[in-house]
Amino acid sequence: MNTAAQNPLVVITGAGGNIGKTLALALSKFFRVIGLDRSDGPDDGKSSDGNYEMDLTSFESVQSAFEQIAQNE
């Protein structure tokens, strides 16, 4: 059986919304999941391996979020 560190990483934008949270929860059974949203919100520990604040309309915000993910993964 794969450990969490061996599972592929999935990054979900809009992870703070209903669809994003549901998708993150479902995928977390098989993948490591990183959630991205305009506000990082509460991390319930059930749906993802981490949440990051990111605004898709800002190149700098997107770049910063992925740099943070790369440092932590």
C-alpha distances in whole Angstrom, upper triangle without the diagonal:
4,7,10,12,10,10,13,16,19,22,24,28,30,27,30,31,30,28,26,25,24,22,21,19,18,16,15,12,11,13,14,18,21,24,28,31,34,34,31,31,30,26,25,21,20,20,19,18,22,25,28,32,33,36,35,39,39,38,38,36,33,33,33,30,28,30,28,25,25,26,23,20
4,7,8,6,6,10,13,15,19,21,25,27,24,27,29,28,26,24,23,23,21,18,18,17,15,13,11,9,10,11,15,18,21,24,28,31,31,28,29,27,24,23,19,18,18,17,15,19,22,25,28,29,32,32,36,36,34,34,32,30,30,30,27,25,26,25,21,21,22,20,17
4,5,5,7,10,12,15,18,21,24,26,23,26,28,27,26,24,22,22,20,18,17,17,15,12,11,10,10,10,14,16,20,23,26,30,29,26,26,25,21,20,17,16,17,15,13,17,20,23,26,28,31,31,35,34,33,33,31,28,28,28,25,23,24,22,19,19,20,17,14
4,5,5,8,9,12,15,17,21,22,20,22,24,24,23,20,19,19,18,15,14,15,12,10,10,9,7,6,10,13,16,19,23,26,25,22,23,21,18,17,14,13,13,11,9,13,16,19,23,24,27,27,31,31,30,29,27,25,25,24,21,20,21,19,16,16,17,14,11
4,6,8,9,12,15,18,21,23,21,23,26,26,25,22,21,22,20,17,17,18,15,12,13,11,9,8,11,13,17,19,23,26,26,22,24,23,19,20,16,16,16,13,10,13,17,19,22,24,27,27,31,30,29,28,26,24,23,23,20,18,19,17,14,14,15,12,9
4,7,9,12,15,19,22,25,22,25,27,28,26,23,22,23,20,18,18,18,15,13,13,11,9,9,12,15,18,21,25,28,28,25,26,26,22,22,19,18,18,15,13,16,19,21,25,26,29,28,32,31,30,30,28,25,25,25,22,19,20,20,16,16,17,15,11
4,6,9,13,15,19,22,19,22,24,24,22,20,19,19,17,14,15,14,11,10,10,7,5,6,10,12,16,19,22,26,26,23,24,24,20,20,17,16,15,13,12,15,18,20,23,24,26,26,30,29,28,28,26,23,24,24,21,18,20,19,16,16,17,15,12
4,7,10,13,17,19,18,21,23,23,21,18,18,18,15,13,15,14,11,10,11,8,5,6,9,11,14,17,20,24,24,22,24,23,20,21,18,17,15,13,12,14,17,18,21,21,24,23,27,26,25,26,24,21,21,21,18,16,18,18,14,14,16,15,11
4,7,10,13,16,14,18,20,21,19,15,16,17,14,11,14,14,10,10,12,10,6,5,6,7,11,13,17,20,21,18,20,20,17,18,16,16,13,10,9,11,13,14,17,18,20,19,23,23,22,22,20,17,17,18,15,13,15,14,10,11,14,12,9
4,6,10,13,11,15,16,17,15,12,13,14,11,9,12,12,8,9,12,10,6,6,5,6,9,11,14,18,19,17,18,19,16,17,16,15,12,9,10,11,12,13,16,16,18,17,21,21,20,21,19,16,17,17,14,12,15,15,11,13,16,14,12
4,7,10,9,13,14,16,14,10,12,14,11,9,12,13,10,11,14,13,10,9,6,5,6,7,11,14,15,14,16,17,15,17,16,15,12,9,10,10,10,10,12,12,14,13,17,17,17,18,15,12,14,14,11,10,13,13,10,12,15,13,12
4,6,6,10,11,12,10,7,9,11,8,7,11,12,10,11,15,14,12,11,7,6,5,6,8,12,13,12,14,16,14,16,15,15,11,9,11,11,10,10,12,11,13,12,16,17,17,18,15,13,15,16,12,12,15,15,12,15,18,16,15
4,5,8,9,12,10,7,10,12,10,10,14,15,13,15,18,18,15,14,11,9,6,5,6,9,11,11,13,15,15,17,17,17,13,12,14,12,10,10,10,8,9,8,12,14,14,16,13,10,14,14,11,12,15,15,13,16,19,18,17
4,5,6,9,8,5,8,11,10,10,13,15,14,16,19,20,17,16,13,11,7,6,5,8,10,10,11,14,14,16,17,16,13,13,15,13,10,10,10,9,10,9,13,14,16,17,14,13,16,16,13,15,18,17,16,19,21,20,20
4,6,8,7,4,5,8,8,7,10,12,12,12,16,17,15,14,10,8,5,5,6,9,10,9,10,11,11,12,13,13,9,9,12,10,8,9,10,10,12,12,16,17,18,19,16,14,17,17,14,15,18,17,15,18,20,18,18
4,7,8,6,6,10,11,10,12,14,15,15,18,20,18,17,13,11,8,7,6,8,8,8,7,9,10,11,13,13,10,11,14,12,9,10,10,11,12,13,16,18,20,20,16,16,19,18,15,17,20,18,17,21,22,20,21
4,6,5,6,8,10,10,12,14,15,16,19,21,19,19,15,14,10,10,8,10,11,11,10,12,13,14,16,15,12,13,17,15,12,14,13,14,14,14,17,19,21,22,19,18,22,21,18,20,23,21,20,24,25,23,24
4,6,5,6,9,10,11,12,14,15,18,20,19,19,16,15,12,13,12,14,14,14,13,14,14,14,16,14,12,14,17,17,15,17,16,17,18,18,20,23,25,26,22,21,25,24,21,23,26,24,23,26,28,26,25
4,6,5,6,8,10,11,12,14,16,18,17,17,14,14,12,13,12,15,16,16,15,16,16,16,17,15,12,14,17,17,15,17,17,17,17,17,20,22,24,25,22,20,24,24,21,21,25,24,22,25,27,25,24
4,5,5,6,9,10,10,12,15,16,15,14,11,11,8,9,9,12,13,13,13,14,13,14,15,13,10,11,14,13,12,13,14,14,15,15,18,20,21,22,19,17,20,21,17,18,21,20,18,21,23,21,21
4,5,5,6,9,10,10,13,15,14,14,11,11,8,10,11,14,13,12,11,11,11,10,12,10,7,9,12,12,11,13,14,16,17,17,21,22,24,24,21,19,22,22,18,19,22,21,18,22,23,21,21
4,5,5,6,9,10,12,14,14,14,12,13,11,14,14,17,17,16,15,15,14,13,13,11,8,11,14,15,14,17,18,19,20,20,23,25,26,27,24,22,25,25,21,22,25,24,21,24,26,24,23
4,5,5,6,8,11,12,11,12,10,11,10,12,14,17,18,16,16,16,15,14,14,12,8,10,13,14,14,16,18,18,19,19,22,24,25,26,23,21,23,23,20,20,23,22,19,22,24,22,21
4,6,5,6,9,10,9,9,6,8,7,10,12,16,16,14,14,14,12,11,11,9,5,6,10,11,11,13,15,16,18,18,22,23,24,24,21,19,21,21,17,18,21,19,16,19,21,18,17
4,6,5,7,10,10,10,8,11,10,14,15,19,18,16,15,14,12,10,10,7,4,7,10,12,13,16,18,20,22,22,25,27,27,28,24,23,25,24,21,21,24,22,19,22,23,20,19
4,6,6,8,9,11,10,13,13,16,18,21,21,19,19,18,16,14,13,10,8,10,13,15,16,19,21,22,24,23,27,28,29,30,26,24,26,26,23,22,25,24,21,23,25,22,21
4,5,6,6,8,7,10,11,15,17,21,21,19,19,19,16,15,14,11,8,9,11,13,15,17,20,20,22,22,25,27,27,27,25,22,24,24,20,20,23,21,18,20,22,20,18
4,5,5,6,6,9,11,14,17,21,20,18,18,17,14,13,10,8,6,6,8,11,13,16,19,20,23,23,26,27,27,28,25,22,24,24,20,19,22,20,17,19,21,18,16
4,6,8,9,13,15,18,21,24,24,21,21,20,17,15,13,10,9,10,11,15,17,20,23,24,27,26,30,31,31,31,28,26,27,27,23,23,25,23,20,22,23,20,18
4,7,9,13,15,18,21,25,25,23,23,22,19,18,15,13,11,11,12,15,18,20,23,24,27,26,30,30,30,31,28,25,26,26,23,21,24,23,19,20,22,20,17
4,6,10,12,16,19,23,23,20,21,20,17,17,14,13,11,9,9,12,15,17,20,21,24,23,27,27,26,27,24,22,23,23,19,18,20,19,15,16,19,16,13
4,7,10,13,17,20,20,17,18,18,14,15,12,11,10,7,6,9,12,14,18,19,22,21,25,25,24,25,22,19,20,20,16,15,17,16,12,14,15,13,10
4,6,10,13,17,17,14,15,15,12,13,11,10,7,5,5,7,9,11,14,15,18,18,22,22,22,22,19,17,18,18,14,13,16,14,11,13,15,13,11
4,7,10,14,14,11,13,13,11,13,11,12,9,6,6,5,6,8,11,12,15,15,19,19,19,19,16,14,15,14,11,10,13,11,8,11,13,11,10
4,7,10,10,8,10,11,9,12,11,12,9,6,8,6,5,6,9,10,12,13,17,17,17,18,14,13,15,14,10,11,14,12,10,14,15,13,13
4,7,8,7,10,12,11,14,14,15,12,10,11,9,6,5,6,6,9,9,13,13,14,14,11,9,12,12,8,10,13,11,10,14,15,14,15
4,5,6,8,11,12,15,16,17,14,13,14,11,8,7,5,5,7,8,11,12,14,14,11,10,14,13,10,12,15,14,13,17,18,17,18
4,7,9,12,14,17,19,20,17,16,17,14,10,8,5,5,5,8,10,11,13,13,10,10,14,13,11,14,16,15,15,19,20,19,21
4,5,9,11,14,16,18,16,15,16,13,9,8,5,7,8,12,13,14,16,15,12,13,16,14,12,15,17,15,16,19,20,19,20
4,7,8,11,13,15,13,12,13,9,6,5,4,8,10,13,16,16,17,16,13,13,16,13,11,14,16,13,13,17,17,16,17
4,6,9,12,13,12,12,14,11,8,9,8,11,13,16,19,19,21,20,16,17,19,17,15,17,19,16,16,20,20,18,20
4,6,9,11,11,11,12,10,8,10,11,14,17,19,22,22,24,23,19,20,22,20,17,19,21,18,17,21,21,18,20
4,5,8,8,8,9,7,7,10,12,15,18,20,23,23,24,23,20,20,22,19,16,18,20,16,15,19,19,16,17
4,5,7,8,10,10,10,13,15,18,21,23,26,26,28,27,23,23,25,23,20,21,23,20,18,22,22,19,19
4,6,6,7,8,10,13,16,19,22,24,27,27,28,27,24,23,25,23,19,20,22,19,17,20,20,16,17
4,6,8,10,11,15,18,20,23,24,28,28,29,29,25,24,26,24,21,22,24,21,18,21,22,19,18
4,7,9,10,13,16,18,20,21,25,25,26,26,23,21,23,22,18,19,21,19,16,20,21,18,17
4,5,7,11,14,16,19,19,23,23,24,23,20,19,20,19,15,16,18,15,13,16,17,14,13
4,7,10,14,16,19,20,24,24,23,23,20,18,19,18,14,14,16,13,11,13,14,11,10
4,7,10,13,16,18,21,21,21,20,17,16,17,15,11,12,14,11,9,12,13,10,10
4,7,10,13,15,18,18,18,17,14,13,15,13,10,11,13,11,9,13,14,11,13
4,6,10,12,15,14,15,14,10,10,12,10,6,9,11,8,8,12,13,11,13
4,7,10,12,12,13,12,8,9,11,9,7,10,12,10,11,14,15,14,16
4,6,9,8,10,9,5,6,9,8,6,9,11,11,11,14,16,16,17
4,5,6,8,9,6,7,10,10,9,12,14,14,15,17,19,19,21
4,5,7,9,7,6,10,11,10,12,15,15,15,18,20,20,21
4,7,9,8,8,11,13,13,14,17,18,18,20,22,23,24
4,5,5,6,9,10,11,13,14,16,17,19,20,21,23
4,5,5,6,8,10,11,12,14,15,16,18,20,21
4,6,5,6,9,10,10,12,14,15,16,18,20
4,5,5,6,9,10,11,12,14,15,17,18
4,5,5,6,9,10,11,12,14,16,16
4,6,5,6,9,10,11,12,14,15
4,6,5,6,9,10,11,12,14
4,5,5,6,9,10,11,12
4,5,5,6,9,10,10
4,5,5,6,9,10
4,5,5,6,9
4,5,5,6
4,6,5
4,6
4
